[in-house]
C-alpha cells in the first residue's frame, strides 16, 4: 500500500489482523496491532478483539488477558465480542476459573453477555470438569434473554460427559428437542461419548442409529465413541461391525478407532483378531501407539501366546514406541502363564533398568501361529 501511495486506515489494519487471526498467526496479529499508533491509526474494539482471538487460538491466554487489560489505557471500551474472545482464550488454555471470572465482570463493565460468551464459558467449565457450573450457566441464559443454540447444548453435554454424568447428558439432548434446537454431529458425538463413559453401549448404539433420521452424518469421533462403548460393554463383535461400516460412510479408522477395536477383541478373548487388526493399521495409515501395543500384548496374554507377546514387545523397539509398566506387566504375565519363568524374570529386570532391548534369542523366535485373516 505505501508503494501505491495508499495510506492504510483502521479498516485495512483490522482486516489484516483478522486475516492473521484466521490463519493462526498470532505473532503477526500482535505486530500489526503494535504498528497502528506509529501509523497514526487508533486501534478500536475490532482491532483488539481480533488480536485477542488470535492469541486465544494460538494458546496464548496470558497475552489475550494482557491485551484486554491494556484497552482502557488506549481509551477503547471492551464489548461483548472482546470479552467473548478473552473468555474463549481462557477456555482453550484450560483456565476455567479465569473464564468464569471474566463472565462475572461483564455486568460491572456494562457489557451484556451473548450466546458466544456463554458458549465459551460453558466450554471452559466442560474442559475443567465443572459440569455443575456448566449446567448453572445454561440455566441462567433465559433470564439473560440469551437463547441456547447447538454449540451451547453440545458444550454442556460434553461437560456432563467429562464429569461422568451420562444421564444428564441424555436429558440435555431431549431438552434440545423441546427447545426446537436440532442436535448436530458434535452433539451426538458428545452424548455417545457420555454413554461410553457410563458403560451404556446399547444406548450409544441406539443414538448412532438415530443420526440418519436427523440427517446427521457420523464422523470418526462418533464412531470412535461408539466402538469404545462396545469395547467397555464386552461387545467385540459389534465393535468389528462398526469398524467395517466406516469405509461405507467414507470414514477411515484412525489410531483411536483401532485401539478401541483391538481392546474389544482383547477383552473378548479374541487374540487372533486383535493381532490381525494391528497388522492392518499400516495399510490404513494408522500408526500404532503404546496403547495399541498394550492392547495387542494383553490379548496375547489372555490367549496364552507368550511368544507372540514377546515378538510384539520387540517390535516396539523397531517402531520407537516406548513400553510402559502396562506393557511389561502383560508380557511378563504372558511368559508366566506359558511357563517361561526365566524369560519373565529377564523382562522384569529390563523393566527395572528401563531398557528397550530384549534377549536376542527372543527376537529370533518365530511366531508359532500365523495371522488369521479378518473378514468383517
C-alpha positions as CSV (number, residue, x, y, z in Angstrom):
1,X,0.0,0.0,0.0
2,X,2.8,2.6,0.7
3,X,4.3,1.8,-2.6
4,X,1.0,2.5,-4.2
5,X,0.8,5.7,-2.2
6,X,-2.2,4.5,-0.3
7,X,-2.3,5.1,3.4
8,X,-3.7,2.2,5.5
9,X,-6.6,3.1,7.8
10,X,-8.2,1.2,10.7
11,X,-10.3,-0.8,8.3
12,X,-7.2,-2.1,6.5
13,X,-5.4,-2.9,9.7
14,X,-8.5,-4.6,11.2
15,X,-8.9,-6.7,8.1
16,X,-5.2,-7.7,8.1
17,X,-5.3,-8.6,11.9
18,X,-8.4,-10.6,11.3
19,X,-6.8,-12.4,8.4
20,X,-3.8,-13.3,10.6
21,X,-6.2,-14.4,13.4
22,X,-8.0,-16.8,11.0
23,X,-4.6,-18.0,9.7
24,X,-3.3,-18.8,13.2
25,X,-0.6,-16.2,13.1
26,X,-1.0,-14.6,16.5
27,X,2.5,-13.1,16.4
28,X,1.7,-11.2,13.2
29,X,-1.6,-10.0,14.7
30,X,0.2,-8.5,17.7
31,X,2.8,-6.9,15.5
32,X,0.2,-5.3,13.3
33,X,-1.6,-4.0,16.4
34,X,1.6,-2.5,17.8
35,X,2.3,-0.7,14.5
36,X,-1.0,1.1,14.4
37,X,-0.1,4.0,16.8
38,X,3.1,4.7,14.8
39,X,1.0,4.9,11.6
40,X,-1.3,7.3,13.4
41,X,-4.2,4.8,13.3
42,X,-6.1,4.3,16.5
43,X,-6.9,0.7,17.4
44,X,-10.6,0.1,18.1
45,X,-12.8,-2.7,19.5
46,X,-12.4,-4.7,16.3
47,X,-8.6,-4.5,16.4
48,X,-8.3,-5.7,20.0
49,X,-11.0,-8.3,19.6
50,X,-9.3,-9.9,16.6
51,X,-5.8,-9.8,18.2
52,X,-7.2,-11.3,21.4
53,X,-8.9,-14.0,19.4
54,X,-5.7,-14.7,17.6
55,X,-3.8,-15.1,20.9
56,X,-6.6,-17.4,22.1
57,X,-6.3,-19.7,19.0
58,X,-2.5,-19.7,19.5
59,X,-2.8,-20.9,23.1
60,X,-1.6,-17.6,24.4
61,X,-4.2,-16.9,27.0
62,X,-1.9,-14.7,29.1
63,X,-1.3,-12.4,26.2
64,X,-5.0,-12.3,25.5
65,X,-5.7,-11.1,29.0
66,X,-2.9,-8.6,28.8
67,X,-4.5,-7.1,25.7
68,X,-7.8,-6.9,27.4
69,X,-6.3,-5.1,30.4
70,X,-4.5,-2.6,28.1
71,X,-7.7,-1.5,26.4
72,X,-8.6,1.2,28.9
73,X,-5.2,2.9,28.5
74,X,-5.9,3.0,24.8
75,X,-9.3,4.5,25.6
76,X,-11.0,1.6,23.9
77,X,-14.0,0.1,25.7
78,X,-14.3,-3.7,25.6
79,X,-17.6,-5.0,24.2
80,X,-19.2,-8.5,24.2
81,X,-17.1,-9.6,21.3
82,X,-13.9,-8.7,23.1
83,X,-14.9,-10.4,26.3
84,X,-16.1,-13.5,24.4
85,X,-12.7,-13.7,22.7
86,X,-10.9,-13.4,26.0
87,X,-13.1,-16.0,27.7
88,X,-12.5,-18.3,24.7
89,X,-8.8,-17.8,25.1
90,X,-9.1,-18.9,28.8
91,X,-11.2,-21.8,27.7
92,X,-8.6,-23.0,25.2
93,X,-5.9,-22.6,27.8
94,X,-7.8,-24.7,30.3
95,X,-8.3,-21.7,32.7
96,X,-12.0,-22.2,33.5
97,X,-11.7,-20.1,36.7
98,X,-10.4,-17.1,34.8
99,X,-13.1,-17.6,32.1
100,X,-15.9,-17.5,34.7
101,X,-14.3,-14.6,36.4
102,X,-14.4,-12.6,33.2
103,X,-18.0,-13.5,32.7
104,X,-18.8,-12.2,36.2
105,X,-17.0,-8.9,35.5
106,X,-19.1,-8.1,32.4
107,X,-22.2,-6.6,34.2
108,X,-19.9,-4.3,36.2
109,X,-18.4,-3.2,32.8
110,X,-21.9,-2.7,31.5
111,X,-21.4,-5.3,28.8
112,X,-24.2,-7.8,28.2
113,X,-23.1,-11.4,27.5
114,X,-24.3,-13.0,24.3
115,X,-24.6,-16.6,23.2
116,X,-21.0,-16.7,22.1
117,X,-19.9,-15.5,25.6
118,X,-21.9,-18.2,27.4
119,X,-20.8,-20.9,24.9
120,X,-17.2,-20.1,25.6
121,X,-17.7,-20.0,29.4
122,X,-19.7,-23.3,29.3
123,X,-16.9,-24.9,27.2
124,X,-14.4,-23.7,29.7
125,X,-16.3,-25.4,32.5
126,X,-16.6,-28.5,30.4
127,X,-12.8,-28.8,29.9
128,X,-12.3,-28.1,33.6
129,X,-14.6,-31.0,34.6
130,X,-17.1,-28.5,36.1
131,X,-20.3,-30.0,34.9
132,X,-22.4,-28.3,37.7
133,X,-21.1,-24.9,36.7
134,X,-21.8,-25.6,33.0
135,X,-25.4,-26.5,33.8
136,X,-25.8,-23.5,36.0
137,X,-24.7,-21.2,33.2
138,X,-27.1,-22.9,30.8
139,X,-29.9,-22.3,33.3
140,X,-29.0,-18.6,33.6
141,X,-29.2,-17.9,29.9
142,X,-33.1,-17.5,29.6
143,X,-33.0,-14.9,32.4
144,X,-30.4,-13.0,30.4
145,X,-32.6,-13.3,27.3
146,X,-29.9,-15.3,25.6
147,X,-31.2,-18.3,23.6
148,X,-29.0,-21.5,23.8
149,X,-28.0,-23.0,20.5
150,X,-26.4,-26.2,19.2
151,X,-23.0,-25.1,20.5
152,X,-24.3,-24.3,23.9
153,X,-26.0,-27.6,24.4
154,X,-23.1,-29.6,22.9
155,X,-20.7,-27.9,25.3
156,X,-23.0,-28.6,28.3
157,X,-23.4,-32.2,27.2
158,X,-19.6,-32.5,26.9
159,X,-19.3,-31.1,30.4
160,X,-21.7,-33.8,31.7
161,X,-19.8,-36.4,29.7
162,X,-16.4,-35.4,31.2
163,X,-18.0,-35.5,34.6
164,X,-19.3,-39.0,34.2
165,X,-23.0,-37.8,34.2
166,X,-24.3,-39.8,31.2
167,X,-28.0,-39.5,32.4
168,X,-27.8,-35.7,32.5
169,X,-26.1,-35.7,29.0
170,X,-29.0,-37.7,27.6
171,X,-31.6,-35.5,29.3
172,X,-30.0,-32.4,27.9
173,X,-30.3,-33.8,24.4
174,X,-34.0,-34.4,25.0
175,X,-34.3,-30.8,26.2
176,X,-32.9,-29.7,22.8
177,X,-35.9,-31.1,21.1
178,X,-38.2,-29.3,23.4
179,X,-36.3,-26.1,22.7
180,X,-36.5,-26.7,19.0
181,X,-32.7,-26.9,18.8
182,X,-31.6,-29.6,16.3
183,X,-28.7,-31.8,17.5
184,X,-25.7,-31.8,15.2
185,X,-22.7,-34.1,14.7
186,X,-20.9,-32.6,17.7
187,X,-24.0,-33.1,19.9
188,X,-24.4,-36.8,19.0
189,X,-20.7,-37.4,19.5
190,X,-20.8,-35.8,22.9
191,X,-23.8,-37.8,24.1
192,X,-22.5,-41.1,22.7
193,X,-19.2,-40.4,24.4
194,X,-21.1,-39.8,27.7
195,X,-22.8,-43.2,27.2
196,X,-19.4,-44.8,26.5
197,X,-18.1,-43.5,29.8
198,X,-21.2,-44.7,31.6
199,X,-20.9,-48.2,30.1
200,X,-24.2,-47.7,28.3
201,X,-23.3,-49.4,25.0
202,X,-26.9,-50.2,24.0
203,X,-27.9,-46.5,24.3
204,X,-24.8,-45.4,22.5
205,X,-25.6,-47.7,19.5
206,X,-29.3,-46.5,19.6
207,X,-28.1,-42.9,19.4
208,X,-25.8,-43.8,16.5
209,X,-28.7,-45.4,14.6
210,X,-30.9,-42.3,15.1
211,X,-28.4,-40.0,13.4
212,X,-29.5,-40.7,9.8
213,X,-33.1,-39.9,10.8
214,X,-32.0,-36.5,11.8
215,X,-29.9,-36.1,8.7
216,X,-26.8,-36.0,10.8
217,X,-23.7,-37.7,9.3
218,X,-21.5,-39.5,11.9
219,X,-17.8,-38.7,11.8
220,X,-14.7,-40.6,13.1
221,X,-15.2,-39.2,16.6
222,X,-18.8,-40.5,16.7
223,X,-17.7,-44.0,15.6
224,X,-14.7,-44.0,17.9
225,X,-17.0,-43.3,20.9
226,X,-19.5,-46.0,19.8
227,X,-16.7,-48.6,19.3
228,X,-15.3,-47.7,22.7
229,X,-18.8,-48.1,24.2
230,X,-19.0,-51.6,22.7
231,X,-15.5,-52.4,24.0
232,X,-16.4,-51.4,27.5
233,X,-19.6,-53.4,27.2
234,X,-17.7,-56.5,26.1
235,X,-19.3,-56.4,22.7
236,X,-16.3,-57.2,20.5
237,X,-18.4,-58.4,17.6
238,X,-20.3,-55.1,17.4
239,X,-17.0,-53.2,17.6
240,X,-15.8,-55.0,14.5
241,X,-19.1,-54.4,12.7
242,X,-18.9,-50.7,13.4
243,X,-15.3,-50.7,12.2
244,X,-16.2,-52.4,9.0
245,X,-19.0,-49.9,8.3
246,X,-16.8,-46.8,8.5
247,X,-15.5,-47.0,4.9
248,X,-19.1,-47.2,3.7
249,X,-19.6,-43.7,5.1
250,X,-16.3,-42.5,3.6
251,X,-14.6,-42.5,7.0
252,X,-11.3,-44.0,7.7
253,X,-10.4,-45.7,11.0
254,X,-7.6,-43.9,12.9
255,X,-5.3,-44.9,15.8
256,X,-8.1,-44.3,18.3
257,X,-10.5,-46.5,16.3
258,X,-8.1,-49.4,16.1
259,X,-7.1,-49.1,19.7
260,X,-10.7,-49.4,20.8
261,X,-11.4,-52.3,18.5
262,X,-8.2,-54.2,19.5
263,X,-9.1,-53.7,23.1
264,X,-12.6,-55.0,22.5
265,X,-11.1,-58.2,20.9
266,X,-8.6,-58.5,23.7
267,X,-11.4,-58.3,26.3
268,X,-13.4,-60.8,24.4
269,X,-10.5,-63.3,24.3
270,X,-10.0,-62.9,20.5
271,X,-6.3,-62.7,20.4
272,X,-6.1,-63.6,16.7
273,X,-8.4,-60.8,15.7
274,X,-6.6,-58.3,17.9
275,X,-3.2,-59.1,16.4
276,X,-4.7,-59.1,12.9
277,X,-6.3,-55.7,13.4
278,X,-3.0,-54.3,14.4
279,X,-1.4,-55.7,11.3
280,X,-4.0,-53.8,9.2
281,X,-3.0,-50.4,10.7
282,X,-0.1,-49.5,8.4
283,X,-2.3,-50.1,5.4
284,X,-4.8,-47.7,6.9
285,X,-2.0,-45.2,7.6
286,X,-2.8,-45.5,11.4
287,X,0.4,-45.6,13.5
288,X,0.3,-48.0,16.5
289,X,0.9,-46.3,19.8
290,X,1.9,-47.7,23.2
291,X,-1.9,-48.2,23.9
292,X,-2.2,-50.3,20.7
293,X,0.7,-52.5,21.6
294,X,-0.6,-52.9,25.2
295,X,-4.0,-54.0,24.0
296,X,-2.5,-56.5,21.5
297,X,0.0,-57.9,24.0
298,X,-2.8,-58.1,26.6
299,X,-4.8,-60.1,24.0
300,X,-1.8,-62.5,23.5
301,X,-1.5,-62.8,27.3
302,X,-5.2,-63.8,27.6
303,X,-4.7,-66.3,24.7
304,X,-1.6,-67.8,26.2
305,X,0.5,-66.7,23.3
306,X,3.7,-65.8,25.1
307,X,6.0,-66.0,22.0
308,X,3.7,-63.6,20.1
309,X,3.5,-61.2,23.1
310,X,7.4,-61.1,23.1
311,X,7.5,-60.6,19.4
312,X,5.2,-57.6,19.7
313,X,7.3,-56.2,22.6
314,X,10.4,-56.5,20.4
315,X,8.7,-54.7,17.5
316,X,8.1,-51.7,19.7
317,X,11.8,-51.1,19.7
318,X,11.9,-51.1,15.9
319,X,8.9,-48.7,15.9
320,X,10.5,-46.5,18.5
321,X,7.5,-46.9,20.8
322,X,8.5,-46.8,24.4
323,X,6.9,-49.6,26.5
324,X,5.4,-48.7,29.9
325,X,4.5,-50.6,33.0
326,X,1.3,-51.9,31.5
327,X,3.3,-53.3,28.5
328,X,5.8,-55.2,30.6
329,X,3.2,-56.4,33.1
330,X,1.2,-58.0,30.2
331,X,4.3,-59.5,28.6
332,X,5.6,-60.9,31.9
333,X,2.2,-62.4,32.7
334,X,2.1,-64.0,29.3
335,X,5.5,-65.6,29.9
336,X,4.5,-66.7,33.4
337,X,1.3,-68.4,32.0
338,X,3.4,-70.0,29.3
339,X,5.8,-71.5,31.8
340,X,8.7,-69.2,30.8
341,X,9.7,-68.1,34.2
342,X,13.3,-67.3,33.2
343,X,12.2,-65.0,30.4
344,X,9.7,-63.4,32.7
345,X,12.5,-62.6,35.2
346,X,14.6,-61.3,32.4
347,X,11.8,-58.9,31.4
348,X,11.3,-57.8,34.9
349,X,15.0,-56.9,35.1
350,X,14.8,-55.0,31.9
351,X,11.7,-53.1,33.1
352,X,13.6,-52.1,36.2
353,X,16.6,-51.0,34.1
354,X,14.3,-49.1,31.7
355,X,15.9,-51.0,28.7
356,X,14.1,-51.4,25.4
357,X,16.4,-54.2,24.2
358,X,15.2,-57.8,24.5
359,X,17.0,-61.0,24.6
360,X,18.5,-61.9,21.2
361,X,17.1,-65.4,21.3
362,X,13.6,-64.0,22.0
363,X,13.8,-61.7,19.0
364,X,14.8,-64.6,16.8
365,X,12.0,-66.8,17.8
366,X,9.3,-67.5,15.1
367,X,5.7,-66.8,15.7
368,X,4.0,-70.2,16.0
369,X,0.6,-69.1,14.7
370,X,0.1,-67.1,11.6
371,X,-2.2,-64.0,11.5
372,X,-5.7,-65.1,10.8
373,X,-7.4,-63.2,8.0
374,X,-10.1,-61.0,9.4
375,X,-13.3,-60.8,7.5
376,X,-15.9,-58.3,8.9
